[in-house]
Amino acid sequence: MPAAVTHNAPMSGGWRVSVHNDDVNTVVTVRHLLGAFCGGDAVWTAHATLAVHQRGATDVAEFPDEASAEALVVALQRQDSLALDPTLNT
């Protein structure tokens, strides 16, 4: 199970996806998931991973709608790229 992931609406009206530190996942696992599902480069992924583990949580994406944020949350929780793009299974 990946680090706890949540989404919520900030004051700007977008939907933020946050990854939280937990007692189950290693730094390596979190870094892999952020790199695989959040589309940042190696430097961004490293900084986001450190923020999760040092600060306890960090925002990793923002979307204009709840459905897109929820799709990323589900993909991270399931560690499943098909949750983001079902056409990958064809």
C-alpha positions as semicolon CSV with decimal commas, in nm:
position;residue;x (nm);y (nm);z (nm)
1;M;0,000;0,000;0,000
2;P;0,151;0,335;-0,096
3;A;0,182;0,634;0,129
4;A;-0,151;0,778;0,233
5;V;-0,289;0,997;-0,041
6;T;-0,564;1,256;-0,014
7;H;-0,724;1,521;-0,228
8;N;-0,891;1,842;-0,122
9;A;-1,000;2,172;-0,269
10;P;-0,773;2,468;-0,191
11;M;-0,888;2,827;-0,178
12;S;-0,795;2,873;-0,547
13;G;-1,069;2,630;-0,650
14;G;-0,842;2,354;-0,784
15;W;-0,809;2,008;-0,636
16;R;-0,475;1,925;-0,474
17;V;-0,340;1,573;-0,435
18;S;-0,120;1,528;-0,128
19;V;0,102;1,234;-0,039
20;H;0,147;1,168;0,333
21;N;0,423;0,984;0,513
22;D;0,327;0,651;0,667
23;D;0,493;0,363;0,851
24;V;0,462;0,116;0,564
25;N;0,634;0,258;0,258
26;T;1,001;0,323;0,211
27;V;1,150;0,634;0,058
28;V;1,232;0,426;-0,251
29;T;0,867;0,320;-0,292
30;V;0,736;0,675;-0,259
31;R;0,997;0,807;-0,504
32;H;0,906;0,538;-0,757
33;L;0,534;0,610;-0,730
34;L;0,578;0,985;-0,761
35;G;0,802;0,942;-1,064
36;A;0,570;0,691;-1,228
37;F;0,239;0,868;-1,166
38;C;0,305;1,240;-1,116
39;G;0,515;1,311;-1,423
40;G;0,788;1,517;-1,260
41;D;1,151;1,499;-1,359
42;A;1,413;1,329;-1,139
43;V;1,489;1,648;-0,945
44;W;1,122;1,724;-0,871
45;T;1,061;1,361;-0,772
46;A;1,357;1,364;-0,532
47;H;1,244;1,692;-0,372
48;A;0,883;1,577;-0,338
49;T;0,994;1,247;-0,184
50;L;1,211;1,424;0,073
51;A;0,925;1,660;0,156
52;V;0,692;1,366;0,220
53;H;0,936;1,199;0,456
54;Q;1,074;1,509;0,628
55;R;0,759;1,722;0,658
56;G;0,506;1,442;0,676
57;A;0,322;1,536;0,356
58;T;0,345;1,735;0,036
59;D;0,118;1,836;-0,249
60;V;0,215;1,652;-0,566
61;A;-0,045;1,770;-0,818
62;E;-0,335;2,010;-0,868
63;F;-0,632;1,960;-1,099
64;P;-0,924;2,180;-1,203
65;D;-1,176;1,907;-1,120
66;E;-1,229;1,651;-0,846
67;A;-1,254;1,354;-1,085
68;S;-0,900;1,406;-1,217
69;A;-0,759;1,442;-0,865
70;E;-0,943;1,129;-0,754
71;A;-0,806;0,935;-1,054
72;L;-0,449;1,015;-0,945
73;V;-0,528;0,925;-0,584
74;V;-0,669;0,588;-0,693
75;A;-0,371;0,520;-0,920
76;L;-0,125;0,596;-0,641
77;Q;-0,315;0,388;-0,386
78;R;-0,346;0,092;-0,621
79;Q;-0,005;0,148;-0,781
80;D;-0,191;0,102;-1,108
81;S;-0,140;0,312;-1,420
82;L;-0,465;0,172;-1,565
83;A;-0,658;0,372;-1,305
84;L;-0,531;0,686;-1,481
85;D;-0,564;0,569;-1,841
86;P;-0,773;0,254;-1,910
87;T;-0,663;0,264;-2,276
88;L;-0,320;0,138;-2,166
89;N;-0,480;-0,206;-2,132
90;T;-0,564;-0,229;-2,504
